[in-house]
Amino acid sequence: MNEIKKNGEVLNKEAPIDKKIFWPASLVVTAVIMFMITFEESSQGVIKNIFNFVTNQFGFVYIWAGVIFFASVIWISLGKFGSVRLGGAEASPEFSRISWIAMFFCSGIGTSLIYWSSIEWTYYYTSPPFGLEAKSQAAAQYAAMYGMFHWGPLAWAFYSLTAFPIGYAYYNRKKGGLRLSTACAGVIGEKNSKGTIGKIIDILLVFGLVGGTGTTLASGTPMLAEALSQLIGVAHTPVIDITVVVVWTCIFVTSVTLGLKKGIKVLSDINLITLIILCSIVFIGGPTYFMLNLFTDSVGLMLSEFTRMTFYTDAIGQSMFPQWWTIFYWAWWVAYGPYMGIFIARISKGRTFRDIGLTVTIAGSAGCMLFFMLFGNNTMYAELNGLYPVIDTIKDESASVAILGVLMQLPLEWLILPLFILVGFVYSGTTVDSSAYVLASITSKELKEGQEPSRSNRLFWAIALGGTGLILMNAGGLAPIKTASLIVGVPLVFIMGVSFLSLLKWLKEDYPEYQVDDLKVKATEDDESALIAIEEPGMTFKES
């Protein structure tokens, strides 16, 4: 029987599709894709000019957003509201800590992390920031570190910021729907959040997420296709690229159809195990001491240069380094941010703001830094010591060939290739199926606690994401929609800020008596660092 009971009320397990969001969102995405295919050359030129204008003239918006969002996440995690628990004081976590971390980490970065952690340093080494000499010792030191900064705490703050208001609106305020528009209701009002303004917010989010997922496909497809070509001993052709996308689509169609617990959770757990095995082989078989020493040096350099990198715009020198990299990355995180906020909120019931903010920021950053230490430092060692011509291979062939070429220099190369392919497929499947799940959640009507988006809704977005990848790759690349998604990030920055202000308004309304001196200390079983446990709004505080 496809129903559940909650407080005596019978609810369908699957939420119906909200046609007022689903159809406009799907039609807008389809129309933009078709326009880019039909007018490929001219549309790319227009979008590139717009993107250059946005990053050059409004780059400071992303820079300040990164600072403010990061400070806001730290403030609410360590402040007086840190012990507010999603679902109320008695709520317990739905997933184990390991599965929880695996789910948000695997969903947040995908194969893009494997790709960029391996070769991002080459761009910084050959075109370094701050006027450093190319291919110098200083350039190498900054190159090894800068990727860790771009995938570090500020990046994960973009992800976790919206998880607070979205989760609080859904689990504590019992507002139907896992949507960014709903999280803004405290500021824009209930009527506007459910009206035209809310629909525009959610459509922007859908478009940004489709573009952000396209970025993952753009990075991962050629790399996995190259690995698959080497494994089966055939040339890397467009047919192999299509095969990779088809396999991906099958994986995340199956996973997203099974749902959150039977699909995405299981896939994330499998991915975690395969990643541990692959990383262990790279760590033991690679230049272990070099990787550890350079990682240590990079951590020190990042700590000493953190403020300079955070506010770097190079308005006078106009090297375009911050525009091409830092602002590009911040815009990418913004495009993905609300999606990750929805996903993190959905899987974080029973966890406190402190637990969510600190765990997502620290665990997410640490996981990315681990990848840069292993894959990035390994490829740098190969280049600097003449073991493999990484930079020349990227220039003459492709980054995918360079990444696999270095890995094939390690022991157990016969195991690394199939393992790498498995990790890549599962990693991307986890990312894309969680994207499809969130898209289905946004386009569902009054998604209540305990419900899932309808299977047909999830299936549609899973197939649509895979189809988008195939169509755009065949039309000449995913760059146009990727760039377009970054442009969408400009209004999303302000909308994310509005959602956080909405949360603060709700917290002040729900806890008017919340003064530090008047609170009673209450220990909690799963959050020993918490000093205060908040009861449901309207309930009195009790001594433990």
N, C-alpha and C positions, 0 to 999 in steps of 0.2 A: 504494500500500500504506500503510495507516494505522498505521505503526509506525516507531520509531527505534531505533537501537542506541547503547548507552552502556556502555563498558567491557565490551563483548562481550555485554551483556544486552539482550534485545529488550524494548522498552517500547512501550506504546500511546502515540500522540501525544496522545490525549485521556484525561484522568483520569476515572474513573467517579464517579457521584454518591454522596455519603455520605448514605445514607437516614436515619441517626440524627441528622443535623443538618438536612438539607434539609427533611424533613417537619415536624419540630417548629417550625423557623423559619418556614416558609411558612404553617403552620397558625396560629401565634401572630399573625403579621402580619395574616392574613386575619380571624381572630377579633376582633382589636382594631378593625380597620377596620369590620367589620360591626356591632360594638357601637356605634361612634361614629355610624354611619349610622342605626341603629335608635333609639338614645337620644341623638340629636344634642344637644339642648338641655341635658339633665341631665349628659351626659358632659363637655361643654365646661365646665360650671360646676365639676364635680369636679376636672377637670384644671387649670383655672385656679387653683383654691384650692391645689392641691398645688404648682403651679408657683410661686405667690406665697410659699408657706411655704418651699419649697426655696431660692428666691433671697434671701428676707429673712433666714432663719435660717442657711442654709448657704452664703450667698454668699461668705463668707470662704474656703471650700474651693476655689472656682474661682479666687479672687484669688491664694491661695497656690500653687495648682497652676500658674497662669500664670508666676509668679516662679520656682518650682522647676524647671519643665520648661524654661524658657528658659535658666536657669543650667546645667542638665544638658546641654542641646544645645551650648552654648558650651564647657563644660568638656570634653566628650568630643571635640569638634571640634578644639580647640586643645591638648588634653592629650596624654599619652604614648600613648594608644590612637588618636589621630587618623589614623594611617597604616594602621590595620587595613583591609584591603580585602575587600569582599564577593566571595566566590568564591576567595579566596586571593591570594597575592602575584603570581601569574602571570596572573590573570584580566584580561581587557580589556573595556572598556565595550561593551555591546550596541548602544547608540544613540549617535549624534553628540550633542555637547553642546547644540546648538540644538534638536534634536528632543527631547532629554531634558528640557530646561527647558520647552519648549512643552507637553509631555505633562503634567508635574506641575502647571504653572501653569493650563492650560486645564481640567484635571480637578478642580482644587482649589476653584474659585470660580464658574465658570459665569456665566450672565447676571445672577446676583445682584450681581456687582461692578458691572456697567454700571448697574443699577437704583439701588443704594445710593450709589455714588460720585456720582451725579447729584443726588440729593435728600436724602441723609442730613444734610447741613449745615442744612437747613431746620428740622429738629427741634431741633438744638442752638442754632440762632439764636433760635428762639422760646421755648425752655425750656432755657436754658444751665445748665451745672454751676457749682459753687462759689459760688452765690448771686449770680452776675452779673446785671446788668439785661438783660432780654429786648430783642432787636433793637438793642443798643448796639454801639459799635465793638469793645469787648472781646468781646462775644458773637459777633460776626462773625469775629473772629480765631480764637477757640477753635473755632467751628463749622467753619471751613475746615481746621483741623488735626485735630480729634478722630477723624474717620473714618479718617485715615491711621494713627492709633494703634490703632484697633480692627482694622484689616486689616494691621497691621505685624508686627514681629519676634516678638512674643509669640504672635500668631495662628499664624504659620508654625512656631513651636516646637512647638505642639500637633500639627502635621502631621508634623514630622520626627522627633519623639521616638521613636515606636514603629517607625519605619523601621529603626532600628539593630538592636533585638533580633529583629524579624521577619526582616530580611534576613540577619542573622548565623546565626539558627537554620536558615534555609532553604538558604543557599549555603555556609556554612562548617561548620556542624554536621550538614548533610545530613539534617535532619529533614523528613519528608514533610509537605506542607501549608503553604500561606500563610495562617496563622491567628494571631490574637492569643493563643489558648489555647496554641498551640505555643511562642510566644515567652515564655510564663510558666512553662514547664516547669522552668527552672532553680531556681525558688523553690517552686512547688507540686508538683513532681515529675512524672515521665513518666506515671505511672499516673493521677494526677488530671487532667493536661492532656488525656488521651485518654478520661477517664471523664465522670462527671456534671458535675463542676465545669467542665471544659473545654467541654462542650456548652452549659452555661448562659452562659459567657463569650461563645461564638460566637453564640448566639441573641440576646443583648443587643446585640452588635455589628450583627447583621443588622437588628434593630428600629431601632437608632439611625441606621443608614445609610438605611433606607427613609424615616424621618422627616426626616433631613437633606436627602435628595434631594427630598422633598416641599417643603421650604423653597425650594429652587431653582426648582421648578415654580411655586410660589406667587408668587415675585417675577418670574419671566420670562414666564409665560404672558400676563398682562394687558398687559404692555408690548409683547410681540411681536404680540399680537392687535390692539392699537391701531394699531401700525405697518402691519400687513397691511390693516386696515380703511381706513386713509388711502390706501394704495397702490392698492387696487382700487376705492375710492370707495363703500364701503358702511358701514352703521352697525355699531358694535362690539356684537355680540350674543353670547350663550353659544355659538351655533353657530361663531363665529369662534374662540372659546377652544378648543372641541373640535377644530376643524380644526388649530390650532397644535399641540395635544398629539398628534394623529394623525400629523402630519408629523414631529414630534420622534421619535415611536415608530418610524416607518419608518426614519428616519436612524440611530438608535442600534441598532435591530434588525439592520440591514444591517451596520453597523460592528462591533458586538460579535460578530456571527456570523463575520465575516471574521477576527477575532482581533486580537492586539495589534499586530503589525507591519503588516498590510495594512489594518487598520481604524482603530484608535485613533491610531496614529502618523500615518497619512496625514491623518486628520481634524484632528489637532492642528496639523500643518504648514500645512494650508489655513487654519485658523483664525488662525494667527500672521500669515500674509500679509494676510488681510482686515482684521485688527485694526490692523496697521501703516498700511494705507491709510486706514481710518476715523479713526484717531488723528491722522494727518498732516493730514487735512482740517480736523479740529477745531482743531488747533494753529495752522495757518496761517490759516484763515478766521475763527477766534475772536479774542478779546482777548489776543493772544499775550503782550504785555509784562505785562499784569495777571496772567495765569496764572502767569508765571514769577516775578514779584515776590511774589505772595501765597504761592506754593509755597515760596519761599525763607524768607519770614516764618514759615510753618507749620513748616518743618523746625527752625528756631531755637526756636520756642515748644515744640515737642514734646520737643526735647532738654532744655530747661530745666525742663519740667513732667513729664517721663517718670516719675520716681519717685512724684510726687503722684498722677498718674492711675493708675498701676499698683496702688497700695494704697488707692485711694479707695472707701469704703463709705458715707460720709455717715450714720453711725449716729446722730448727734445731730440734724442738720438734717432727716433723713428726706425728702429731696427725691425719692427713688426713682430719681434719674438713674443711678447706677451699677448698680442692679438692672435697670432697663429696658434699659440699653445694654451696659455693660462685662460684667456677669455674664451677661447674655443671650448676648452674643457669645462669651464664653469657653465657655459651655455648648454653643453651636452648634459651635464648633471641636472640643470634646471629642467630640460626637456624630459628627463627620466624621473626627476624628483617627485612630482605628485604621484606618479605611478608607483614608485617604491614606497611612498608614504601610505598609499592605500594598501599595498601588499603587506608591509610591515605591521600596519595597524590590524589587518585581518588576522595575522598569525600571532599577535602579541597580547591577546586577552589574558588577564590575570597577572600581567607584568606592570611594574611601576614605571613612571616617567623616568626615574633615575636609572632603572635597569635598562630600559629601551635606549635612552640617550647615550649612556656610557658604553653599553655593550655593542650597539650598532657602530658607534664611532670608533671605539678601540679595536674591536674584533675585525670590523671591516677594513680599517687602515692596516692593522697588523697582517691580515691575510694578503692584501695587495703588496705590502712591503716585502713579504716572504717571496712572492712571485718575482719581484724585481731583483731581490737578492740572488735567487736561483737562476732564473732564465736570463735576466739582463746581465748580471755579472759574469755568467758563463759565456755568453756570446761576446762580451767585451774582452774577456781573457783570451778567447780564440783569436780575435782581431789583433789585439796588442802584442800577442806572442807569436803571430804568424802561423797559427794552427789552421785557420780558415779565413778566407777573405770576405768577411761579412759585408763591409761597406761596398766593395766592388760587386759582390753578388747581388745586393739590393739594386744597385745602379744598372747592372747589365742584364739581370734576369728578373728577380722579384724578391720581396721581403719573405714570402713564404718559402722559397727555395733556400734562402739564407738561414731561416729559423730551423728548418729540418736538416740542413747541411751540418750545422753545429751539433745538433742532437745526435746525429749519426756518427759523430766522432767519439761518443761516450761508449763505455762498456754496455753489454746487453742491448745493442742496437736492434737485434732481432725482436726484442720484447718492447722496446721503446716505441717503435712505429705503430703497431696495432694498439698499444696502450694509449698513445697520443691520439689516435683516431677515435677510440672509445671515449676518452675524456672530452674531446672536442664535440662529438655528437651529443653526449649526455649534457655537457655544459650548456651548449646552445639550446638544446631541447628544454632544459630547466628554465633558461631565461625567457624563451619565446612562449612556453606554455603558461608561465606566470604572467606574461604580458597579455596573453589571450584571456586569462582568468580575470585580470583587472579590467580589461576592455569590456568583458561581459558583465562585470560588476557595475561599471559606470553606466552601461546601457540597460540595466535591469530596473524594473519598477518597484520601488519600496523594498529593497533587499533587507530582510529582517534577520536578526541574530538567529543562527542555526540553519539559515537557508543558504543555498548555492544558486548562482546564476543558472538559468535553464541550460540544458545540455545542447540544445540547438544553437543558443546564443554563443556558448563557449566554442562549439564546433565551427561556427561561422568565422569567428575571429582567428581561430587557429589556422584555418584554411586560407583566410584572407591575408594573414601575415606571410605565410609561405608563398602564396600566389603573388603578392607584392614583390617579394624577392626575385621570383622567376621573371616576372614581367620587366622589372626595372633592370635586372642584369642583362636581359636579352636586348633591352633598348639602349644599353650603353653605360650602365653603372647606376649605383645607388646614391651617388654624390648629390644630385638635385634634391631629393626628398630629405636627405640627411641635413643639407644646408637649410632647407625650408623649415625643418623642425627646430633648428637653432634660432631662426628668426622668431618663431612662435614663442621662444623662451623669454623674450622681452616682456610681453604682458604677463606671462606665467610667474616671473619674478615678483611682480607686485601682488598678484593673486595669492601666491604662497605667503607673502607677508600679511595680507588681509586675513588669511586663515589662522595665522598665529595670533593676531590681535583678537580675533573672534574667540579663540581658546582662552585668552587672558580675561576677556569679558565674562565668559561663562564661569571660570574659576572664581572670580570675585563675587559673582551672583550666588554660586553654590556654596561658597565657604566664606560668608561675611564675617564670621567669628574667628577666621583663621589668622590669629596673631601668635607669633612664636612663643611669647611668654606665657600664653594661656593654654598651650597644648600639653597633653599628657603623652609621655613616651610609651610606645607600644612596640615590642619586638615582633618581627615577622619571621616566619620559618625559612622563606626562600630568598630573603633580601636582608642579610645580616648587616649590611651597611646602612640600612634605613634607620633613621632616628624617630620618624613619625609615621603612623599609619592613619590614613584618612578614612573615616566611615562614610556611608552614603549620605548625600545631601539631606539635611533635615534631621538626621539622627544625632544623638548625643555622643560625646566621647566617653569611653569607658577605660578605667584603669586596668592594666593587665595584671 
